[in-house]
């Protein structure tokens, strides 16, 4: 997947998580989204 598409998907997921979750759950969700996006962009993602 193109890095720009991955970044846009990550931004949308972060916006959803920001509105839906509260407290520590929000933090964990945001970290997980960013980690997966970074893995796809910098680690090559899925072939």
N, C-alpha and C positions, 0 to 999 in steps of 0.2 A: 504494500500500500504506500502511496505517496506520502512523504512526511507532512505536507501541508494538509492533506485530508486527515491524517492522524491527529494533527494539532487541532483542527476544527472539531473533530469528534470529541477530543479531550475537553475542549472549552465548553461544548454543549453539555457533556456529562458533569463537568464541574458546576455549571450553572444549575443543573437539575439537583445535584447533591446539595448545593448551597441552600436551595429553597426547601428541600424535603427533610434533610437530616438536621439534628441538633446536637450540640456538645461534642463529646469524644467520638461519637459515631460519625459526625460530619468530618472530623479530622482524619479518622481512619479511612473513610471513603475518598477524601481528597488525595491523601497520600497514595492510596492504591491506584486511583485513576492516573495520577502523575507518574507513578512507577511503571505502569503498563504502557503508557504513552512513550516514556523514555526508552523502555525496552524495545518497542517497535521502531522508534526513530533511530536510536544509536546502536541497538543490538542486532539490527537487521530484521527483526520481527519474524513472521512466518514466511517460509519460502513461497 
